[in-house]
Amino acid sequence: MELTVARIVQLLNEADEETFAVLERSLEADGRKGVRRAVAQARRRLDRQAAERARLDGLYAFERELAGRPDAVVVGLDEAGRGPLAGPLAVGAVVLGQERIEGLNDSKQVKEADRPRLAQAVREKALACHVEFVEPAVIDEVGMARALRLAFSRALAAVEATGVAADVVLVDGNPLHIDPREVNVVKGDARCAAIAAASIVAKVARDELMVEYDKEYPGYGFAQNKGYGSAGHLRAIDELGLTPIHRASFCTRIEQPSLF
């Protein structure tokens, strides 16, 4: 009895590579348009999955290559919130375990709706995980370059305080000279698993904090803009002034004094 198109679509949607190969051969002579379309769609789905596995393999393999030896303990560090007008700088520090985290990627490449799930997976599976904040007043006082070094150093210290002794410290971006074990990786959040994990937890923690600040300081749209200089945020600054969580040194175009 010939299978219906609907049944074939179901089988193809559920097929892995091995099963698909069998189905594809058995359907070679089936000229129904729905079947041909379903076969092509299944092939594209499996190709996407294979590409994602290869990307994730590369993420972990490159990290091990930088570590220098299979048993090296690697800490990945990355920041979130370097450029906003309001809110803290956040730096994540992560030591991953042996279990891979599916979908791990640079936080900017992950859909906003998927980030909390990934951040939770990192926290559950990592050997150590910490997010360090530097408040706006400190950024104004010492400048962003020093604030970055301060946050990265504190995040690393917090991870090691849990008893994890790092052999290699992978830092996204340019040299910060925070530690002799530091290895800098340009665009490391898209190339190294631990840095990608750090970018995720830092981004999610900071975004959650900005949502809370939106309740404390309504009118600026912090839940949506996360403190970045959107048009609505700039209008609110003009109309309402600066809040205590604004980086005054980033808002020098604003002449109106704070209303808080």
C-alpha positions as CSV (number, residue, x, y, z in Angstrom):
1,M,0.0,0.0,0.0
2,E,1.4,3.4,-1.0
3,L,2.1,5.7,1.9
4,T,0.2,9.0,1.9
5,V,2.1,12.3,1.4
6,A,1.2,13.3,5.0
7,R,2.7,10.1,6.4
8,I,5.8,10.5,4.3
9,V,6.2,14.1,5.5
10,Q,5.9,12.9,9.1
11,L,8.5,10.2,8.6
12,L,10.9,12.7,7.0
13,N,10.4,15.3,9.7
14,E,11.4,12.7,12.3
15,A,14.3,11.1,10.4
16,D,17.9,11.3,11.4
17,E,20.7,11.1,8.8
18,E,20.7,7.3,8.7
19,T,16.9,7.0,8.4
20,F,16.7,9.8,5.9
21,A,19.2,8.0,3.6
22,V,16.9,4.9,3.6
23,L,13.8,7.0,3.0
24,E,15.4,9.1,0.3
25,R,16.4,5.9,-1.7
26,S,12.9,4.4,-1.3
27,L,11.3,7.6,-2.5
28,E,13.4,8.2,-5.6
29,A,10.7,7.0,-7.9
30,D,7.9,8.9,-6.1
31,G,7.0,11.8,-8.3
32,R,4.4,13.4,-6.1
33,K,5.2,17.1,-5.6
34,G,4.5,17.0,-1.9
35,V,6.9,14.1,-1.5
36,R,9.7,15.8,-3.5
37,R,9.2,19.0,-1.5
38,A,9.3,17.1,1.8
39,V,12.5,15.3,0.8
40,A,14.1,18.6,0.0
41,Q,13.0,20.2,3.2
42,A,14.3,17.2,5.2
43,R,17.6,17.4,3.5
44,R,17.9,21.1,4.3
45,R,17.0,20.4,7.9
46,L,19.7,17.8,8.3
47,D,22.2,20.0,6.5
48,R,21.5,22.7,9.0
49,Q,21.9,20.3,11.9
50,A,25.2,19.0,10.6
51,A,26.4,22.6,10.1
52,E,25.5,23.4,13.7
53,R,27.3,20.3,15.0
54,A,30.4,21.3,13.1
55,R,30.2,24.8,14.4
56,L,29.9,23.6,18.0
57,D,32.7,21.1,17.5
58,G,34.9,24.0,16.3
59,L,33.9,26.1,19.3
60,Y,35.1,23.4,21.7
61,A,38.1,22.3,19.6
62,F,39.5,25.8,19.2
63,E,39.3,26.3,23.0
64,R,41.2,23.0,23.6
65,E,43.8,24.1,21.1
66,L,44.4,27.4,22.9
67,A,44.5,25.6,26.2
68,G,47.5,23.6,25.0
69,R,46.7,20.3,26.7
70,P,43.6,18.2,27.2
71,D,43.4,18.5,31.0
72,A,44.0,22.3,31.2
73,V,41.4,24.2,33.3
74,V,40.1,27.1,31.1
75,V,38.3,30.2,32.3
76,G,36.5,32.1,29.7
77,L,35.8,35.8,30.3
78,D,33.6,38.3,28.3
79,E,31.7,41.5,29.0
80,A,28.3,42.9,28.3
81,G,27.2,46.5,28.4
82,R,30.4,48.4,27.4
83,G,28.5,50.9,25.3
84,P,25.2,51.8,27.0
85,L,24.4,55.2,28.5
86,A,22.9,53.6,31.6
87,G,23.4,50.5,33.8
88,P,26.4,48.7,34.9
89,L,29.2,46.9,33.0
90,A,28.9,43.1,33.4
91,V,31.6,40.5,33.0
92,G,31.0,36.8,33.0
93,A,33.5,34.2,34.0
94,V,32.9,30.5,33.2
95,V,34.7,27.2,33.5
96,L,32.9,24.6,31.5
97,G,32.6,21.0,32.3
98,Q,32.8,18.0,30.0
99,E,29.1,18.1,29.0
100,R,28.6,20.2,25.8
101,I,25.9,22.9,25.8
102,E,23.8,22.7,22.6
103,G,23.2,26.0,20.9
104,L,26.1,27.7,22.7
105,N,27.2,30.8,20.8
106,D,28.2,34.4,21.0
107,S,25.2,36.1,22.8
108,K,24.8,38.5,19.9
109,Q,24.1,35.5,17.6
110,V,21.5,34.0,19.9
111,K,17.9,35.0,19.8
112,E,16.9,37.0,22.8
113,A,14.2,34.5,23.7
114,D,16.7,31.7,23.7
115,R,19.4,33.4,25.9
116,P,17.8,32.7,29.3
117,R,17.6,29.0,28.6
118,L,21.2,28.9,27.5
119,A,22.4,30.9,30.5
120,Q,20.6,28.5,32.8
121,A,22.2,25.6,31.0
122,V,25.6,27.2,31.5
123,R,25.0,27.8,35.2
124,E,23.9,24.2,35.6
125,K,26.6,22.5,33.7
126,A,29.6,24.7,34.3
127,L,32.2,23.9,36.9
128,A,32.2,27.5,37.9
129,C,30.3,30.6,36.8
130,H,30.2,34.2,38.0
131,V,29.0,37.6,36.8
132,E,30.7,40.7,38.1
133,F,29.2,44.2,37.8
134,V,30.8,47.6,37.8
135,E,28.4,50.3,38.6
136,P,28.0,53.5,36.5
137,A,29.5,55.8,39.2
138,V,32.7,53.7,39.2
139,I,32.8,53.8,35.4
140,D,32.4,57.6,35.5
141,E,35.2,57.8,38.1
142,V,37.8,55.5,36.6
143,G,36.9,55.3,32.9
144,M,35.8,52.3,30.8
145,A,39.3,50.9,30.2
146,R,40.1,50.6,33.9
147,A,36.5,49.5,34.7
148,L,37.0,46.6,32.3
149,R,40.2,45.5,33.9
150,L,38.6,45.8,37.3
151,A,35.6,43.7,36.4
152,F,37.6,41.0,34.6
153,S,40.0,40.7,37.5
154,R,37.2,40.5,40.0
155,A,35.3,37.9,37.9
156,L,38.4,35.7,37.6
157,A,39.1,36.0,41.3
158,A,35.5,35.0,42.2
159,V,35.7,31.9,40.0
160,E,39.0,30.9,41.6
161,A,37.6,31.5,45.0
162,T,35.3,28.5,44.4
163,G,38.3,26.3,44.4
164,V,38.8,26.1,40.6
165,A,42.5,26.7,39.8
166,A,42.7,28.0,36.2
167,D,45.6,27.1,33.9
168,V,44.5,29.4,31.1
169,V,42.4,32.6,31.1
170,L,40.7,33.2,27.8
171,V,39.7,36.8,27.3
172,D,37.6,38.1,24.5
173,G,39.1,41.0,22.5
174,N,42.3,42.9,23.0
175,P,44.9,42.4,25.8
176,L,43.9,43.6,29.2
177,H,47.0,42.4,31.1
178,I,45.0,41.3,34.0
179,D,46.8,38.0,34.6
180,P,49.9,36.2,33.3
181,R,47.7,33.3,32.2
182,E,45.7,35.6,29.9
183,V,45.2,34.6,26.3
184,N,43.4,37.1,24.1
185,V,41.1,35.9,21.4
186,V,39.7,38.5,18.9
187,K,36.0,37.6,18.4
188,G,36.5,34.9,21.0
189,D,32.8,34.9,21.9
190,A,32.1,33.3,18.5
191,R,35.2,31.1,18.5
192,C,35.7,29.7,22.0
193,A,33.1,27.8,24.1
194,A,34.0,29.2,27.5
195,I,34.0,32.8,26.2
196,A,30.7,32.2,24.4
197,A,29.3,30.9,27.7
198,A,30.6,33.9,29.6
199,S,29.1,36.3,27.0
200,I,25.7,34.6,27.5
201,V,25.6,34.7,31.3
202,A,26.9,38.3,31.4
203,K,24.3,39.5,28.8
204,V,21.4,37.7,30.4
205,A,22.3,38.9,33.9
206,R,22.7,42.5,32.8
207,D,19.4,42.4,30.7
208,E,17.5,41.1,33.7
209,L,18.9,43.8,35.9
210,M,17.9,46.5,33.4
211,V,14.3,45.1,33.4
212,E,14.3,45.6,37.1
213,Y,15.7,49.2,36.8
214,D,12.8,49.9,34.3
215,K,10.4,49.5,37.2
216,E,12.5,51.8,39.5
217,Y,13.0,54.4,36.9
218,P,10.0,54.4,34.5
219,G,9.9,56.4,31.3
220,Y,13.4,55.6,30.0
221,G,12.4,52.2,28.4
222,F,15.2,50.3,30.1
223,A,13.4,47.0,29.7
224,Q,13.5,47.5,26.0
225,N,16.7,49.4,25.3
226,K,18.8,47.9,28.1
227,G,20.3,51.3,28.7
228,Y,21.6,51.8,25.1
229,G,21.1,55.2,23.4
230,S,17.9,54.5,21.5
231,A,15.9,57.5,20.2
232,G,13.3,57.0,22.9
233,H,15.9,56.8,25.6
234,L,17.6,60.0,24.4
235,R,14.2,61.8,24.4
236,A,13.6,60.6,27.9
237,I,17.0,62.0,29.1
238,D,16.1,65.4,27.5
239,E,12.8,65.4,29.2
240,L,13.5,63.8,32.6
241,G,17.2,64.2,33.1
242,L,19.7,61.6,34.3
243,T,19.0,58.9,36.8
244,P,21.6,57.5,39.3
245,I,22.2,54.5,37.0
246,H,23.2,56.7,34.0
247,R,26.8,57.0,33.1
248,A,27.2,60.8,33.3
249,S,30.5,60.7,31.4
250,F,28.7,59.0,28.5
251,C,25.9,61.6,28.5
252,T,28.0,64.8,28.2
253,R,25.6,66.2,25.5
254,I,23.0,66.4,28.3
255,E,23.1,69.7,30.0
256,Q,20.0,69.3,32.1
257,P,20.8,68.3,35.7
258,S,19.6,65.1,37.2
259,L,16.0,65.1,38.5
260,F,16.8,62.2,40.9
